[in-house]
Amino acid sequence: MSNKIKIFAVFTVIFLFAGCSSKSLYKPKSIVGDISYSGNLPAKIVDVTRSGATLANSQVITRKNGLLKAKIPKNYRFLAYNQKKVISTSPTGTINIEDSNGKKLFSHNFNSMIASANIDNNILAIVFANNKIMVYDIDTNKILFKRKLDDVYALDARIANPYFLDKLIVFPTLDGRLLIVDKVSDKVLRDIVVSSKSYFNNVIFLNVLDNRLVAATQNRVISIDPKHVDFMNVGIKDIIFLGQRIFIFTKDGRIILTTSNLKEMKEKKFKFANFSAAIYGKYIYAIVKNGYLIAVDKDLITTNVYQLPNSIEDLMFATKGSFYYDNKYFKLSKVK
C-alpha cells in the first residue's frame, strides 16, 4: 500500500469515527433551567483537534488561552499552542510556527502528513501520520532524533501532542505506546505499551498528575510512576485532571472519579448519555450531544441538568471556562 493511500485511509477513518453517535438518547429526569449562548464567535468552527479549534477566518481557540488574535495560514490545521507559539500544519506536511501576534518564526516542509506536534524553546517534537516520531531543532534545522514505528490504518480523531517533561520528551504514538526520549542524549529511555488493540489505538490523552504520567487510548487509561503502572480498561470519551483526581467520561454515559493511581472513588451513571465534551469550573460539566449540560459537584454527589439551545450536531470545543459550538460560545460563569 502506498504512503498516499495509507494516509488517505487513516484520515478518512478519523472523520468517519468523529461523526459516530449513539442511537438511544439521554433523557434527564428533571431540568433545572435553560441555557442561552453568551455571544458570537468571529466565524464558524471548521476544525477541532485535541488542543484547539480553528475558525473559518483562521483564528484559533486554545484550551488555556481561549480565542487568539493570531491566525494560522489558510487551509492549515492547528496543532498546538505553547510558550506563546502557534503551531499549525498543511495537508502536505509543512509545519508553520508563529508568535501570538502572527509573526512567522519557522516554516519547514517535512514531506509527510503531521498527526501532532509540540514545541519547547527551539526543540520541536513531531508525530507523523505514518507513525514516525522526530525531534527537530528549529534553530539549526537539524534532525536530532527519529524513529519509524508500526503502520497504523485507523485512528481516533483525538490525537494527543508530545509532552515535554524537564529533560524528557514523551511521545504519544499512533499504535498505543509512550516513547520517552532524553532531550540531551536523544535516546529512548523507556517504551511503554498503553494498549495493544489493533485499531483506534492511538494515545488520545497525556498529562502529568500528582508526579505521575497519565495517558489513555480510547479503551484504557494508565497511570505511571517510577515504580508502578496502574491501569483501567474502559471506553473513554473525555478525561479531566483536577488536583489529585481524575474524572473519566465513558462511552456508556458514566462519570468515574478516581485517584491519580486510578483507584475508583465514585461513579455516576447517566443512561444513554453520549458525551460531546467535558469541562470544569465551579463544578464538573458534561455536554451531552442531544442538547444537555450536566453539572455535578467534584465529589459526584449532586447533579443539575440544563437544556442547551440545540443539540450538538457539529464540531464543538471546550476550555476551562467556556464551550464553543458552531459560531457561538457559552461561559460557565452563567451557570447558577
Backbone as numpy.savetxt, mean C-alpha at the origin, in Angstrom:
# Nx Ny Nz CAx CAy CAz Cx Cy Cz
7.96 -17.44 -22.88 7.10 -16.25 -22.88 7.99 -15.01 -22.88
7.76 -14.06 -23.80 8.58 -12.85 -23.87 8.33 -11.94 -22.68
9.30 -11.04 -22.43 9.15 -10.11 -21.31 7.94 -9.22 -21.47
7.65 -8.77 -22.70 6.50 -7.90 -22.93 5.19 -8.62 -22.59
5.10 -9.89 -22.99 3.89 -10.66 -22.70 3.76 -10.89 -21.21
4.87 -11.21 -20.53 4.85 -11.40 -19.08 4.33 -10.17 -18.38
4.89 -9.01 -18.73 4.50 -7.76 -18.07 3.04 -7.44 -18.33
2.60 -7.63 -19.57 1.19 -7.37 -19.89 0.29 -8.28 -19.07
0.66 -9.56 -18.95 -0.15 -10.51 -18.17 -0.22 -10.10 -16.71
0.92 -9.69 -16.15 0.96 -9.31 -14.74 0.03 -8.16 -14.46
0.12 -7.09 -15.24 -0.65 -5.90 -14.92 -2.10 -5.99 -15.39
-2.40 -6.88 -16.34 -3.80 -7.14 -16.66 -4.48 -7.78 -15.46
-3.82 -8.75 -14.85 -4.38 -9.41 -13.67 -4.53 -8.44 -12.52
-3.58 -7.51 -12.37 -3.67 -6.52 -11.29 -4.99 -5.77 -11.37
-5.32 -5.25 -12.54 -6.52 -4.43 -12.65 -7.79 -5.26 -12.59
-7.73 -6.48 -13.09 -8.89 -7.36 -12.94 -9.12 -7.67 -11.48
-8.06 -7.96 -10.74 -8.19 -8.29 -9.32 -8.69 -7.10 -8.53
-8.20 -5.89 -8.87 -8.61 -4.70 -8.14 -10.09 -4.42 -8.29
-10.71 -4.92 -9.38 -12.12 -4.66 -9.61 -13.06 -5.69 -9.02
-12.51 -6.75 -8.42 -13.37 -7.80 -7.86 -14.15 -7.28 -6.66
-15.35 -7.77 -6.44 -16.14 -7.35 -5.28 -17.03 -8.50 -4.82
-17.51 -8.39 -3.60 -18.34 -9.44 -3.02 -19.76 -9.35 -3.57
-20.43 -10.50 -3.75 -21.80 -10.52 -4.26 -22.80 -10.18 -3.17
-22.57 -10.67 -1.96 -23.47 -10.36 -0.85 -23.07 -9.02 -0.24
-24.06 -8.26 0.24 -23.80 -6.90 0.70 -23.98 -6.77 2.21
-23.14 -5.96 2.80 -23.21 -5.66 4.22 -24.43 -4.78 4.50
-25.20 -5.14 5.53 -26.35 -4.35 5.94 -26.27 -4.12 7.45
-25.98 -2.87 7.88 -25.87 -2.59 9.32 -27.21 -2.68 10.03
-27.15 -3.06 11.31 -28.38 -3.13 12.11 -28.95 -1.74 12.38
-28.07 -0.77 12.52 -28.51 0.61 12.74 -27.48 1.57 12.16
-27.94 2.77 11.79 -27.08 3.80 11.22 -27.15 5.04 12.10
-25.99 5.52 12.55 -25.94 6.67 13.45 -26.29 7.97 12.72
-25.81 8.09 11.48 -26.08 9.31 10.72 -25.55 9.21 9.31
-25.77 10.26 8.54 -25.30 10.33 7.16 -24.04 11.19 7.08
-23.20 10.89 6.11 -21.97 11.65 5.88 -22.07 12.37 4.55
-21.66 13.63 4.54 -21.55 14.38 3.29 -20.09 14.74 3.07
-19.69 14.85 1.82 -18.29 15.15 1.53 -17.92 16.55 2.00
-16.64 16.71 2.35 -16.15 18.00 2.87 -15.82 18.98 1.77
-15.48 18.49 0.59 -15.12 19.38 -0.51 -14.72 18.61 -1.74
-14.24 19.34 -2.75 -13.86 18.75 -4.03 -12.35 18.79 -4.24
-11.84 17.77 -4.90 -10.45 17.74 -5.33 -10.29 18.55 -6.61
-9.06 18.94 -6.97 -8.85 19.67 -8.22 -9.19 18.85 -9.46
-9.15 17.51 -9.33 -9.45 16.63 -10.45 -9.80 15.25 -9.90
-10.27 14.39 -10.77 -10.68 13.04 -10.40 -9.47 12.13 -10.17
-9.60 11.17 -9.25 -8.57 10.15 -9.04 -8.57 9.19 -10.23
-7.39 8.99 -10.81 -7.28 8.10 -11.97 -6.39 6.89 -11.72
-5.62 6.90 -10.61 -4.75 5.77 -10.31 -4.46 5.76 -8.82
-4.35 4.54 -8.26 -4.05 4.40 -6.83 -2.96 3.34 -6.66
-1.96 3.66 -5.84 -0.95 2.68 -5.43 -1.04 2.55 -3.91
-0.22 1.69 -3.34 -0.20 1.54 -1.89 0.20 2.86 -1.21
1.04 3.64 -1.87 1.59 4.86 -1.26 0.80 6.12 -1.55
-0.02 6.11 -2.59 -0.70 7.35 -2.93 -1.66 7.22 -4.09
-2.29 8.34 -4.41 -3.25 8.39 -5.51 -2.85 9.50 -6.47
-3.11 9.29 -7.75 -2.81 10.27 -8.78 -4.11 10.82 -9.34
-4.17 12.16 -9.50 -5.34 12.81 -10.07 -5.17 13.01 -11.57
-6.26 13.30 -12.23 -6.25 13.49 -13.68 -5.37 14.67 -14.09
-5.16 15.63 -13.18 -4.30 16.77 -13.48 -2.84 16.52 -13.08
-2.51 15.26 -12.71 -1.16 14.80 -12.37 -0.69 15.19 -10.98
-1.54 15.79 -10.15 -1.21 15.97 -8.74 -1.34 14.63 -8.03
-0.65 14.50 -6.88 -0.71 13.25 -6.14 -1.13 13.50 -4.69
-1.77 12.47 -4.12 -2.14 12.47 -2.71 -1.29 11.41 -2.03
-0.60 11.78 -0.94 0.24 10.83 -0.22 -0.37 10.54 1.15
0.03 9.42 1.74 -0.55 9.01 3.02 -0.24 9.99 4.15
0.97 10.48 4.22 1.36 11.34 5.33 1.12 12.82 5.07
1.17 13.23 3.80 1.13 14.65 3.48 -0.11 15.10 2.73
-1.02 14.18 2.41 -2.23 14.56 1.70 -1.94 15.03 0.29
-2.69 15.99 -0.19 -2.56 16.48 -1.57 -1.34 17.38 -1.71
-0.44 17.00 -2.62 0.75 17.79 -2.89 0.49 18.78 -4.02
1.24 19.87 -4.00 1.16 20.84 -5.10 1.91 20.35 -6.32
2.98 19.58 -6.10 3.79 19.08 -7.20 3.00 18.12 -8.09
3.35 18.10 -9.37 2.70 17.20 -10.33 3.75 16.27 -10.93
3.34 15.01 -11.14 4.21 14.07 -11.82 4.02 14.22 -13.33
4.95 13.73 -14.16 4.76 13.82 -15.61 3.49 13.11 -16.07
2.91 13.59 -17.13 1.68 13.01 -17.68 1.89 11.55 -18.05
0.91 10.71 -17.70 0.90 9.27 -17.97 1.92 8.50 -17.13
2.52 9.15 -16.14 3.40 8.46 -15.20 2.58 7.93 -14.02
3.13 6.93 -13.34 2.49 6.31 -12.19 3.25 6.69 -10.92
2.53 7.22 -9.93 3.15 7.60 -8.66 3.58 6.37 -7.90
4.80 6.40 -7.33 5.33 5.27 -6.58 5.52 5.57 -5.10
6.15 6.73 -4.79 6.48 7.01 -3.39 6.77 8.48 -3.18
6.63 8.89 -1.93 7.03 10.25 -1.51 7.82 10.10 -0.22
9.10 10.43 -0.28 9.98 10.28 0.87 11.04 11.37 0.85
11.36 11.93 2.02 12.35 13.00 2.14 12.05 14.15 1.18
10.76 14.46 1.04 10.27 15.54 0.18 10.62 15.31 -1.29
10.75 14.03 -1.66 11.02 13.67 -3.06 9.84 12.84 -3.59
9.37 13.20 -4.77 8.26 12.52 -5.42 8.82 11.57 -6.48
8.54 10.27 -6.32 9.03 9.27 -7.27 7.88 8.77 -8.12
8.08 8.79 -9.44 7.06 8.27 -10.36 7.75 7.51 -11.48
6.95 6.74 -12.21 7.52 5.92 -13.28 6.64 5.91 -14.51
7.26 5.77 -15.66 6.54 5.66 -16.93 6.27 4.19 -17.24
5.35 3.91 -18.17 5.09 2.51 -18.54 6.30 1.81 -19.15
7.28 2.58 -19.64 8.46 1.99 -20.29 9.66 1.88 -19.35
9.48 2.22 -18.06 10.54 1.99 -17.10 11.41 3.18 -16.75
10.99 4.38 -17.10 11.71 5.57 -16.66 11.28 5.93 -15.24
12.24 6.16 -14.37 11.94 6.67 -13.03 12.27 8.15 -13.01
11.31 8.94 -12.52 11.46 10.38 -12.42 11.36 10.78 -10.95
12.30 11.61 -10.49 12.29 12.10 -9.12 12.28 13.62 -9.13
11.31 14.20 -8.41 11.20 15.65 -8.30 11.12 16.04 -6.83
11.43 17.30 -6.52 11.19 17.76 -5.16 9.73 18.17 -5.02
9.33 18.58 -3.82 7.91 18.88 -3.57 7.43 20.12 -4.31
8.35 20.88 -4.91 7.97 22.06 -5.71 7.94 21.76 -7.20
8.25 20.51 -7.56 8.20 20.12 -8.97 9.52 20.23 -9.70
10.62 20.54 -9.01 11.93 20.63 -9.66 12.48 19.23 -9.88
12.88 18.94 -11.13 13.39 17.61 -11.45 14.76 17.40 -10.83
14.92 16.28 -10.12 16.17 15.94 -9.47 16.88 14.78 -10.16
16.10 13.90 -10.81 16.68 12.70 -11.41 15.70 12.09 -12.40
16.23 11.57 -13.49 15.42 10.82 -14.45 16.31 9.81 -15.17
15.84 8.57 -15.22 16.63 7.53 -15.87 15.71 6.42 -16.36
15.96 5.94 -17.57 15.18 4.84 -18.13 15.90 3.52 -17.83
15.22 2.67 -17.04 15.78 1.37 -16.68 15.36 0.26 -17.65
14.57 0.63 -18.66 14.18 -0.30 -19.73 13.43 -1.52 -19.24
12.75 -1.39 -18.12 11.94 -2.48 -17.59 10.87 -1.88 -16.69
9.65 -2.38 -16.78 8.55 -1.81 -16.01 8.82 -1.89 -14.52
8.48 -0.81 -13.80 8.74 -0.71 -12.37 7.48 -1.08 -11.58
7.64 -1.91 -10.55 6.52 -2.26 -9.68 6.45 -1.37 -8.46
7.61 -1.12 -7.81 7.65 -0.24 -6.64 9.06 0.30 -6.48
9.18 1.38 -5.68 10.50 1.98 -5.46 10.43 2.89 -4.25
11.62 3.20 -3.72 11.72 4.15 -2.61 13.12 4.75 -2.63
13.30 5.86 -1.90 14.59 6.55 -1.93 14.99 6.95 -0.52
16.30 6.91 -0.28 16.89 7.40 0.96 18.15 8.17 0.58
18.09 9.50 0.67 19.18 10.36 0.20 19.47 10.07 -1.26
20.66 9.55 -1.57 21.01 9.28 -2.97 20.78 7.83 -3.38
20.27 7.00 -2.47 20.12 5.57 -2.74 18.68 5.26 -3.14
18.52 4.73 -4.33 17.22 4.36 -4.88 17.07 2.85 -4.85
16.00 2.37 -4.23 15.72 0.92 -4.17 14.52 0.64 -5.08
14.66 -0.34 -5.96 13.65 -0.59 -6.99 13.26 -2.06 -7.01
11.97 -2.32 -7.15 11.46 -3.66 -7.46 10.82 -3.57 -8.85
11.32 -4.35 -9.78 10.82 -4.33 -11.15 9.65 -5.30 -11.31
8.86 -5.11 -12.35 7.69 -5.96 -12.59 8.07 -7.39 -12.96
9.32 -7.61 -13.36 9.79 -8.97 -13.63 10.43 -9.61 -12.40
10.24 -8.96 -11.22 10.73 -9.45 -9.93 12.25 -9.39 -9.82
12.84 -8.41 -10.45 14.26 -8.09 -10.24 14.33 -6.96 -9.23
15.30 -7.00 -8.33 15.49 -5.91 -7.37 16.83 -5.24 -7.65
16.90 -3.94 -7.31 18.11 -3.18 -7.62 18.32 -2.07 -6.61
19.60 -1.81 -6.27 20.00 -0.64 -5.50 20.81 0.24 -6.45
20.41 1.51 -6.58 21.00 2.40 -7.58 21.38 3.71 -6.92
22.59 4.19 -7.20 23.07 5.47 -6.68 22.75 6.56 -7.71
21.83 7.47 -7.36 21.40 8.48 -8.33 22.45 9.59 -8.50
23.42 9.69 -7.58 24.48 10.70 -7.72 25.54 10.25 -8.71
25.88 8.97 -8.67 26.94 8.45 -9.55 26.39 7.69 -10.76
25.04 7.48 -10.77 24.41 6.69 -11.84 25.03 5.29 -11.96
25.24 4.67 -10.80 25.81 3.33 -10.78 24.87 2.34 -10.08
24.84 1.12 -10.60 24.11 0.02 -9.95 24.98 -0.53 -8.84
24.50 -0.49 -7.62 25.26 -0.99 -6.48 24.95 -2.44 -6.17
23.72 -2.86 -6.52 23.30 -4.24 -6.24 22.13 -4.57 -7.14
22.07 -5.81 -7.64 20.90 -6.26 -8.37 20.78 -7.76 -8.26
19.55 -8.24 -8.29 19.31 -9.69 -8.26 17.97 -9.98 -8.92
17.96 -10.98 -9.79 16.73 -11.42 -10.44 16.14 -12.59 -9.66
14.88 -12.45 -9.28 14.18 -13.48 -8.52 13.21 -14.22 -9.44
12.45 -15.15 -8.90 11.55 -15.99 -9.71 10.51 -15.16 -10.44
10.15 -15.59 -11.64 9.10 -14.91 -12.41 7.76 -15.01 -11.70
6.96 -13.97 -11.85 5.63 -13.91 -11.24 4.65 -13.48 -12.32
3.48 -14.16 -12.38 2.53 -13.90 -13.45 1.20 -13.34 -12.97
0.98 -13.27 -11.67 -0.28 -12.73 -11.15 0.00 -12.01 -9.84
-0.40 -10.75 -9.76 -0.09 -9.91 -8.61 -1.34 -9.32 -7.97
-1.24 -9.07 -6.68 -2.18 -8.22 -5.98 -1.79 -6.78 -6.30
-2.77 -5.92 -6.56 -2.48 -4.54 -6.96 -1.80 -3.74 -5.87
-1.92 -4.17 -4.62 -1.33 -3.43 -3.50 0.12 -3.87 -3.34
1.04 -3.17 -3.97 2.45 -3.55 -3.98 3.21 -2.67 -3.01
3.85 -3.28 -2.02 4.60 -2.51 -1.03 5.90 -1.98 -1.62
6.35 -0.82 -1.11 7.62 -0.25 -1.52 8.75 -0.79 -0.64
9.98 -0.75 -1.15 11.13 -1.09 -0.29 11.16 -0.19 0.94
11.74 -0.71 2.02 11.75 0.00 3.30 13.21 0.20 3.74
13.57 1.44 4.07 14.91 1.74 4.56 14.91 1.70 6.08
15.80 0.89 6.62 15.88 0.71 8.08 17.35 0.86 8.48
17.72 2.09 8.88 19.11 2.41 9.22 20.02 2.05 8.03
20.91 1.10 8.21 21.84 0.74 7.13 21.32 -0.41 6.27
20.07 -0.77 6.46 19.49 -1.89 5.74 18.42 -1.42 4.76
18.24 -2.18 3.70 17.11 -2.00 2.79 16.31 -3.30 2.80
15.03 -3.21 3.10 14.16 -4.38 3.09 13.37 -4.35 1.78
13.60 -5.34 0.92 12.92 -5.42 -0.36 11.71 -6.36 -0.23
10.50 -5.86 -0.45 9.32 -6.74 -0.52 9.20 -7.28 -1.94
9.42 -8.55 -2.12 9.47 -9.10 -3.48 8.07 -9.47 -3.98
8.01 -9.75 -5.27 6.73 -10.09 -5.89 6.38 -11.57 -5.74
7.34 -12.37 -5.22 7.07 -13.79 -5.00 6.98 -14.12 -3.51
6.62 -13.11 -2.68 6.28 -13.38 -1.29 7.45 -13.48 -0.33
8.54 -12.75 -0.59 9.71 -12.81 0.27 10.14 -11.41 0.70
10.98 -11.37 1.72 11.67 -10.15 2.13 13.17 -10.40 1.98
13.82 -9.59 1.16 15.27 -9.66 1.05 15.86 -8.45 1.77
16.68 -8.72 2.78 17.28 -7.64 3.56 18.71 -7.45 3.07
18.97 -6.25 2.51 20.25 -5.94 1.88 20.98 -4.88 2.71
22.26 -5.10 2.94 23.11 -4.15 3.65 23.52 -3.04 2.67
23.23 -1.77 3.02 23.57 -0.65 2.14 25.08 -0.44 2.03
25.82 -0.84 3.03 27.26 -0.62 3.03 27.98 -1.68 2.19
27.68 -2.95 2.46 28.36 -4.04 1.75 27.64 -4.47 0.48
26.36 -4.03 0.32 25.54 -4.43 -0.83 25.41 -5.94 -0.93
25.25 -6.57 0.23 25.06 -8.02 0.29 23.73 -8.36 0.95
23.13 -9.48 0.53 21.90 -9.95 1.15 22.24 -10.55 2.51
21.66 -10.00 3.56 21.90 -10.49 4.91 20.88 -11.55 5.32
19.67 -11.44 4.77 18.62 -12.38 5.17 17.57 -12.47 4.06
17.09 -13.67 3.85 16.04 -13.94 2.86 14.90 -14.63 3.60
13.78 -13.93 3.76 12.67 -14.41 4.58 11.47 -14.71 3.69
10.92 -15.89 3.81 9.71 -16.25 3.07 8.50 -15.81 3.89
7.71 -14.88 3.34 6.48 -14.47 4.00 5.38 -15.48 3.69
5.26 -15.83 2.42 4.24 -16.79 1.98 4.73 -17.46 0.71
4.28 -18.68 0.47 4.75 -19.45 -0.69 3.62 -19.83 -1.63
2.55 -19.04 -1.65 1.46 -19.31 -2.58 1.94 -19.14 -4.02
1.22 -19.74 -4.96 1.64 -19.69 -6.36 1.27 -18.38 -7.05
0.13 -17.79 -6.64 -0.35 -16.58 -7.30 -0.76 -15.53 -6.27
-0.77 -14.26 -6.72 -1.17 -13.14 -5.85 -0.43 -13.21 -4.52
0.88 -13.38 -4.61 1.68 -13.65 -3.41 2.69 -12.54 -3.10
2.60 -11.42 -3.82 3.54 -10.34 -3.54 3.29 -9.72 -2.17
4.33 -9.13 -1.60 4.21 -8.46 -0.31 3.43 -7.16 -0.51
2.34 -6.99 0.27 1.47 -5.83 0.09 1.56 -4.82 1.23
2.11 -5.24 2.38 2.31 -4.34 3.51 3.69 -4.58 4.10
4.34 -3.49 4.51 5.65 -3.59 5.12 5.87 -2.39 6.03
6.18 -2.65 7.30 6.38 -1.57 8.25 7.20 -2.08 9.43
7.65 -1.16 10.27 8.35 -1.51 11.50 7.48 -1.08 12.67
7.23 -2.00 13.58 6.35 -1.75 14.71 6.95 -2.36 15.96
7.13 -1.52 16.98 7.60 -2.04 18.27 8.89 -2.84 18.10
9.83 -2.27 17.31 11.12 -2.90 17.02 10.99 -4.24 16.31
9.88 -4.45 15.65 9.67 -5.66 14.88 9.35 -5.29 13.44
9.78 -6.13 12.51 9.46 -5.95 11.11 8.17 -6.71 10.82
7.15 -6.00 10.36 5.86 -6.61 10.09 5.58 -6.52 8.59
5.24 -7.64 7.99 4.96 -7.68 6.56 3.78 -8.60 6.29
3.19 -8.43 5.10 2.04 -9.27 4.76 1.92 -9.44 3.26
1.47 -10.64 2.86 0.91 -10.86 1.54 -0.61 -10.81 1.74
-1.38 -11.13 0.70 -2.83 -11.07 0.87 -3.37 -12.24 1.71
-2.53 -13.21 2.05 -3.00 -14.37 2.79 -2.25 -14.66 4.09
-1.22 -13.88 4.39 -0.45 -14.14 5.62 0.21 -12.85 6.11
0.21 -12.68 7.44 0.95 -11.61 8.10 2.06 -12.25 8.91
3.27 -11.65 8.86 4.34 -12.13 9.71 4.93 -10.97 10.50
5.42 -11.27 11.68 6.07 -10.28 12.54 7.41 -10.86 12.97
8.49 -10.10 12.71 9.84 -10.63 12.83 10.67 -9.79 13.79
11.32 -10.44 14.76 12.38 -9.80 15.52 13.63 -10.67 15.35
14.78 -10.26 15.89 16.00 -11.05 15.65 15.92 -12.50 16.10
15.00 -12.83 17.03 14.96 -14.19 17.58 13.73 -14.98 17.16
12.64 -14.30 16.79 11.39 -15.01 16.53 10.71 -14.52 15.25
9.94 -15.41 14.65 9.05 -15.07 13.54 7.67 -15.58 13.90
6.72 -14.67 14.04 5.33 -15.03 14.32 4.51 -14.78 13.07
3.44 -15.56 12.88 2.64 -15.38 11.68 1.16 -15.65 11.95
0.32 -15.13 11.07 -1.12 -15.39 11.11 -1.59 -15.58 9.67
-2.27 -16.68 9.41 -2.83 -16.94 8.08 -4.26 -16.40 8.03
-4.50 -15.40 7.19 -5.81 -14.77 7.09 -5.87 -13.98 5.78
-7.05 -13.92 5.16 -7.23 -13.14 3.95 -7.30 -11.65 4.29
-6.42 -10.86 3.73 -6.23 -9.47 4.18 -6.72 -8.47 3.13
-7.49 -7.48 3.60 -7.86 -6.34 2.77 -7.05 -5.10 3.13
-6.76 -4.92 4.41 -6.00 -3.74 4.83 -5.41 -3.99 6.22
-4.42 -3.18 6.57 -3.78 -3.28 7.88 -3.50 -1.87 8.40
-3.71 -1.68 9.69 -3.33 -0.44 10.36 -2.36 -0.78 11.49
-1.25 -0.06 11.54 -0.29 -0.18 12.64 -0.49 1.02 13.54
-0.77 0.79 14.80 -1.07 1.89 15.71 -0.48 1.59 17.09
0.52 2.39 17.49 1.18 2.11 18.75 1.83 0.74 18.70
1.51 -0.11 19.65 2.03 -1.48 19.67 0.96 -2.48 19.22
-0.02 -1.98 18.49 -1.13 -2.83 18.05 -1.22 -2.89 16.53
-1.78 -4.01 16.07 -2.05 -4.19 14.64 -3.54 -4.45 14.47
-4.17 -3.73 13.56 -5.57 -3.96 13.21 -5.59 -4.55 11.80
-6.10 -5.78 11.69 -6.15 -6.49 10.41 -7.60 -6.52 9.93
-7.82 -6.02 8.72 -9.14 -6.00 8.11 -9.19 -7.11 7.08
-10.07 -8.08 7.27 -10.03 -9.31 6.50 -11.01 -9.30 5.32
-10.80 -10.22 4.42 -11.67 -10.35 3.25 -13.09 -10.79 3.61
-13.24 -11.45 4.76 -14.56 -11.93 5.16 -15.23 -10.99 6.17
-14.80 -9.73 6.23 -15.51 -8.73 7.01 -15.18 -8.66 8.49
-14.01 -9.13 8.89 -13.61 -9.06 10.29 -12.56 -7.97 10.50
-12.57 -7.39 11.70 -11.45 -6.57 12.16 -10.81 -7.32 13.32
-9.54 -7.67 13.17 -8.83 -8.43 14.18 -7.78 -7.53 14.82
-7.83 -7.39 16.12 -6.85 -6.62 16.87 -5.81 -7.56 17.45
-4.52 -7.31 17.16 -3.44 -8.14 17.68 -2.36 -7.28 18.31
-1.50 -7.93 19.06 -0.28 -7.30 19.55 0.73 -7.23 18.40
1.89 -6.61 18.66 2.91 -6.52 17.61 3.47 -7.87 17.21
3.33 -8.90 18.07 3.77 -10.25 17.71 2.60 -11.13 17.26
1.51 -10.47 16.86 0.34 -11.12 16.24 -0.46 -12.00 17.19
-0.37 -11.75 18.47 -1.24 -12.43 19.43 -2.61 -11.75 19.40
-3.64 -12.53 19.07 -4.97 -11.94 18.92 -5.53 -11.48 20.27
-6.00 -10.22 20.29 -6.57 -9.63 21.49 -8.10 -9.59 21.42
-8.61 -9.27 20.24 -10.07 -9.17 20.08 -10.41 -9.21 18.58
-11.65 -9.60 18.30 -12.12 -9.66 16.91 -13.55 -9.15 16.84
-13.85 -8.44 15.76 -15.21 -7.96 15.53 -15.61 -8.33 14.11
-16.79 -8.92 13.96 -17.25 -9.42 12.66 -18.36 -8.54 12.12
-18.25 -8.17 10.82 -19.27 -7.41 10.12 -19.67 -8.23 8.89
-20.77 -8.93 8.99 -21.16 -9.92 7.99 -21.27 -9.29 6.60
-20.59 -9.90 5.64 -20.57 -9.52 4.23 -19.90 -8.18 3.97
-19.23 -7.57 4.96 -18.57 -6.29 4.73 -17.38 -6.47 3.79
-17.40 -5.74 2.69 -16.30 -5.75 1.73 -15.53 -4.44 1.91
-14.48 -4.49 2.73 -13.75 -3.28 3.07 -13.01 -2.72 1.85
-13.14 -1.42 1.66 -12.43 -0.74 0.58 -11.15 -0.11 1.07
-11.17 0.39 2.31 -9.98 1.02 2.89 -10.16 1.11 4.39
-9.05 1.30 5.09 -9.08 1.46 6.54 -8.23 2.67 6.92
-8.70 3.47 7.87 -8.00 4.66 8.31 -8.19 4.82 9.81
-7.44 5.71 10.40 -7.61 5.94 11.83 -7.44 7.41 12.16
-8.15 7.82 13.19 -8.05 9.16 13.75 -8.36 8.99 15.22
-9.47 9.58 15.67 -9.92 9.35 17.03 -10.36 7.90 17.21
-10.91 7.33 16.13 -11.36 5.93 16.12 -10.66 5.19 14.98
-10.97 3.91 14.87 -10.56 3.10 13.73 -11.73 3.08 12.76
-11.47 3.39 11.49 -12.55 3.51 10.52 -12.34 2.51 9.37
-13.43 1.86 8.98 -13.41 0.96 7.83 -14.46 1.44 6.84
-14.05 1.63 5.60 -14.97 2.03 4.55 -15.44 0.79 3.82
-16.76 0.60 3.75 -17.35 -0.56 3.12 -17.84 -0.17 1.73
-17.56 -1.01 0.74 -17.78 -0.64 -0.65 -19.21 -0.27 -0.99
-20.20 -0.89 -0.33 -21.57 -0.56 -0.70 -22.11 0.64 0.06
-21.19 1.49 0.60 -21.61 2.82 1.02 -21.73 3.09 2.50
-20.83 2.51 3.31 -20.89 2.74 4.76 -19.50 3.04 5.31
-19.48 3.81 6.40 -18.28 4.05 7.17 -18.50 3.46 8.56
-17.70 2.45 8.91 -17.80 1.81 10.22 -16.73 2.42 11.13
-17.15 2.95 12.27 -16.22 3.51 13.25 -16.23 2.65 14.50
-15.06 2.16 14.90 -14.94 1.37 16.13 -13.88 2.00 17.02
-14.02 1.85 18.32 -12.99 2.36 19.22 -11.77 1.46 19.14
-10.65 1.91 19.72 -9.38 1.22 19.55 -9.28 -0.08 20.34
-10.31 -0.39 21.15 -10.37 -1.68 21.83 -11.41 -2.61 21.20
-12.00 -2.18 20.08 -13.03 -2.95 19.36 -14.23 -3.27 20.25
-14.67 -2.31 21.04 -15.82 -2.53 21.91 -17.08 -1.87 21.34
-17.00 -0.58 21.05 -18.17 0.14 20.54 -18.09 0.32 19.03
-19.25 0.36 18.39 -19.34 0.50 16.94 -20.40 1.52 16.56
-20.08 2.40 15.63 -21.05 3.31 15.03 -20.92 3.20 13.52
-22.04 3.18 12.82 -22.04 3.06 11.36 -22.69 4.29 10.75
-22.04 4.83 9.71 -22.53 6.02 9.02 -22.78 5.68 7.55
-23.78 6.34 6.99 -24.10 6.14 5.57 -23.28 7.12 4.74
-22.56 6.60 3.75 -21.81 7.45 2.83 -22.76 7.99 1.75
-22.36 9.05 1.05 -23.22 9.61 0.00 -23.50 8.64 -1.14
-22.59 7.68 -1.35 -22.75 6.72 -2.44 -21.88 5.51 -2.17
-22.11 4.45 -2.92 -21.25 3.28 -2.82 -19.89 3.58 -3.46
-18.88 2.80 -3.09 -17.53 3.01 -3.61 -17.33 2.07 -4.79
-17.49 2.59 -5.98 -17.45 1.76 -7.18 -16.20 2.00 -8.01
-15.38 2.94 -7.59 -14.19 3.28 -8.37 -13.01 3.45 -7.42
-11.96 4.09 -7.89 -10.74 4.24 -7.12 -10.95 5.19 -5.94
-10.40 4.82 -4.79 -10.40 5.69 -3.63 -9.08 5.54 -2.89
-8.79 6.52 -2.03 -7.54 6.51 -1.28 -7.79 7.11 0.09
-7.12 6.56 1.12 -7.32 7.03 2.49 -6.00 7.45 3.11
-6.02 8.56 3.84 -4.89 9.01 4.63 -5.29 8.96 6.10
-4.41 9.42 6.99 -4.73 9.37 8.41 -5.96 10.19 8.74
-6.13 11.35 8.10 -7.22 12.23 8.48 -8.37 12.35 7.49
-8.25 11.73 6.32 -9.26 11.94 5.28 -9.36 10.71 4.39
-10.49 10.62 3.65 -10.52 9.69 2.53 -10.98 10.43 1.30
-10.49 9.96 0.15 -10.68 10.62 -1.13 -11.34 9.64 -2.09
-12.37 10.12 -2.78 -13.07 9.24 -3.72 -13.52 10.05 -4.92
-13.23 9.54 -6.11 -13.59 10.21 -7.35 -12.93 11.59 -7.37
-13.72 12.67 -7.27 -13.15 14.01 -7.22 -13.52 14.74 -5.93
-13.77 13.95 -4.87 -14.22 14.54 -3.60 -13.39 13.99 -2.44
-13.50 14.66 -1.30 -12.80 14.19 -0.10 -13.67 14.40 1.12
-13.36 13.62 2.17 -14.08 13.73 3.44 -13.08 13.73 4.58
-13.22 14.66 5.52 -12.32 14.74 6.67 -12.92 14.01 7.87
-12.14 13.16 8.49 -12.62 12.36 9.62 -13.02 13.20 10.81
-12.51 14.42 10.89 -12.86 15.30 12.01 -14.36 15.63 12.03
-15.04 15.39 10.92 -16.48 15.65 10.85 -17.31 14.52 11.48
-16.66 13.36 11.74 -17.39 12.25 12.35 -17.52 12.52 13.85
-18.73 12.56 14.36 -18.99 12.85 15.78 -19.36 11.57 16.53
